[in-house]
Amino acid sequence: MRRMWAGGTLDLVPPAPGSSQSERATARLRLDGRRAVCDESITNVRETGKVGEEKLWVTVERRMRNEDSDILGLVETRDLVFLRDRQRKSGALLEVDRPEARLPRRVVKAPHKATFSNTLIPARELLFRFSALTFNAHAIHLDTYLTRVAEGYDRMLVHGPLTLVLMLEVAGARLRESKGSSWELKRIEYRNLAPLMVEEEMRVCGREKAESGEMEVWVEGPGGSMAARGTVFTGRRSEYVGGY
């Protein structure tokens, strides 16, 4: 069974009806030694595809808060796709078929020109450290041989959550630059479209929507094709968006 991270949402400042501004500030999740609680549940499951090529779509919701507070500090939904295992190739056969080891990539160009961007090349060390930080031991981020045999890619894959973090970091830096510290990121809705690979250049891009205060963000892989895209909602620190 294989699993892919298809996308999701992240509420960085969840609505907290009836609470004061000071209570909401206290409820924010911080790395200050306090214990935190994460309530995780499956909210939706559906199956698509014909027999033998089924895809199982699972939505997981995670509600996080400080242990000493009832006010939510973070709410995340993850859309995961589970697929049947690929037929494994032997190492010898894979070397013969090396030109075909990389699966074809779907080319999706961004509909708009970026107004801000940041370019980087994810190193093996970055993937290793992010795997350690997130307790993720999946071989596709750590072992080139197993990535080739199990998935058909000839390089290790960049984590979906790492792509999300990079989009948030670039959007946050742009927001601070353009509007100052009185504004903050509130929510992101995103989809992963194609894999990104280790030691290949990636470009984190974005543009502001002047009329709404939202940002469009996306990540481009080699050739400028989008690998992920999302919408970031922003607002002043006293304002709240989203809802569930």
N, C-alpha and C positions, 0 to 999 in steps of 0.2 A: 504494500500500500504506500503510495506517494502522497505527500501533502504540499500544496502550494498556498501562498498567502495572496489572496486576490485583492484585498483592500480593506477598507473599514472607515471608522470615524474616531476622532479623539476630541473630547470636550475638556479643554484645559481649565476652564472656569465654569463648572456646571451651575445651572440655575439653583438658587437656594431661597425659595419664597419664605418670607416671614423672618429671615435672619438679618441681623444688623451688619453694617459694613465691617465692624471690628470682629464679629463672629466669623464672617466669611474670610477675613484676612488670617485669623487664627487657624482656620480649617485647611489652609493651603498645605499641600504636602511638601515637606522640606527635609533635607538631609541634615537633621539636627539631633539625631539619636532617639527621637520618639518612635514608638512602635506604630505600624500602620496595618490596616486590614484591607484585604481584597476579596470581595464577594464575586465569584465567577459562576455564570450560568449559560446554558445553551438556549438561545431564544428562537432559533429557526433551523430546520433541516429540510432540504429538498433534493430530489434526485433528477438528473437529466441524462440524456444520451441513450443510445441503443445498447442492447445486451452485449456484454463483452467490452464496451467502451463507456461504461457508466461514470458519471461524475457526481459526487456527493457534496453538496454545498451546505456548509455549517456556519451559522453565525453565533459567535461567542460574545457575551457582554461581561465586562469586568468593571465593577464599581469599587473605587478605592477611597479610603478616608483614614484620618488619624484615629487610632484606637480610642482616644478620649473625646471624640467628637462624632455627632450624628450627621454632620454636614459633609456632603461628598466633596472630595478634593480633585477627583479625576474620574471620568467615565469613558471607557473605550469599548468599541465594538470591532471585532475582527471577523472578516469574511474569509473562511478557509475552504479550499477545494481538495477533496480526497479522490485519487485516481488509482487504477490498478497499476501494479509494478510493470515497468518495461521489461521486455525480454533481455536478459543480461547477455553481453558479449564476452567472450574470453579475451584476455589481454593480447594474445597473439593475433586474433582476428581483428581486434580494434586497431592494432598497429598497421595492418594491411589496409584497413578501411579508413585510415586517419583523415583523409580529406572530407569524408562524409560524417566524421564524428560530431562535428558541430551542426546542430539542428538549424534549419533556416529560420531567419528572424522576420517577423512581420514589421513592415516599415510604416510608421504612423508619424507624420509630421505635425508639429504644433500649429494650431490655427492662427496664432498671433506671434509677433516679434517680441522677444523678451526686452524688458526695460532694465532688468538687473539679472546678474548671473554669477556663478562661481564654478570654476573648473577644477577637478581633481582627478588623480589616478589612484584608485583604491589598491593599496598594497596588501600582500599576504599577511603582514603583521597587523594591519587594521582589522582584517576579517578574523584573525585569531583572537585579538583583544576584545572585539565586540562579541564573539562567541563566548569568551570567558565571562565577560561582564553580564551577559544575559543568560548564562547557564545553557547555552545552545550547543550541543555536541553533534549536530547533524553534519555528516561527512561532506555534503556538497559545499560547505564553507571552509573545510579543513583539509580535504584529501583530493588531490587532482585525479588520481587513478580511479577512485570510487565514483567521482563525479562523471568521469568518462563512461565507466562501465554501467552505472545505474541510471544515469540521466541522458547520456549522449552528448554532453557538452565537453569541450576539450579544455576548459578552464573552470576553476572554482567560481561559485556564484556569490554575488553580493547579497547580504541579508535584506529581505523586504523591510523589516523594522529599521535597519540602518538607513535605507533610502528615505523612509519617513522622517527620521531624525534630521537628516541633511536638509530636507525640504523645510522643516520647521526652523532650523538654525538660520538658513539663508533668508527666509521670510521674516524672522524675528529681527535679524540684523538690519534689513531694509526698513522695517517699521520704526525701529529706534532711530535710524538715520533720518527718516523723512518726517516723523511726527513726535519723536522724543519719548521719554520714559513714562509719560502719562497715558500712553496707549499700550495695548498688549494683544497677543494672539489669544483668541477665545476658543476656536474650534477649527478642525480640519476634516474634510471629507476627501478621500483619495482612492485611486484604483492603481493596481500594479498591472502593467500592460505587457511587459517583456522582460526577460532576465538581463541583468548587468553582470559583467564578469571581472574577475580580479585582473589588475594590471592593464585594464583598458580605460581610456579616458571617458569620464562622464561629466556632464555639465548640468548643474542645478540652476534652473531658470525661473523667472517670474515676471508678472506685470500687475500693476494696480488697476482696479476698476474704480475710477474716480467717483462715480455716482453712488457707489454703495459702500466703499471702504473695504471691500473684499480684495483678495489677491488670487490670481491664478498662478499656480506653481506646477512645474513639471521637471522631469529629469530626462536628459537626452543621452543616449549611448553613442557608439561609433556611427558616423554617418548622419547624425542629427535626428535619429528616430527616437520617439518618446518611449521611455521604459516605464514611467509612472507619471500620473498627473493628479492634481487635486485642487480644491478650493479652500482658501484660508479665510476665516472670518475674524475681523479685528474689532476693537472698540476701546473706549476709555476704560480705565480701571474700575469705574463705578457702574459700568453697563454690563448686561449679561445677554447672551444670544443662545440660540438653540433651545432645546426642550424635549422632554420625552415623558 
